[in-house]
C-alpha cells in the first residue's frame, strides 16, 4: 500500500504544480515568458497542449 500512496502523492503534487503553471501562463505578458512556462509544463506533462482560443 505504501507504493500506491507514493504514486498518489506524486500525482496530486503534479496536478497542483500544473494548475499553478497554467495560471502563470494565462497571465504571461510576453512571448519569452510564455515559452519558459511552456517548457516547464512540457517537462511535467509532455503531451499537454494549450487549448485553442475561441
Secondary structure, DSSP 8 states (H G I E B T S, - for coil): -HHHHHHHHHHHHHHHHHHHHHHHHHH--SHHHHHHHHHHHHHH-TT-------
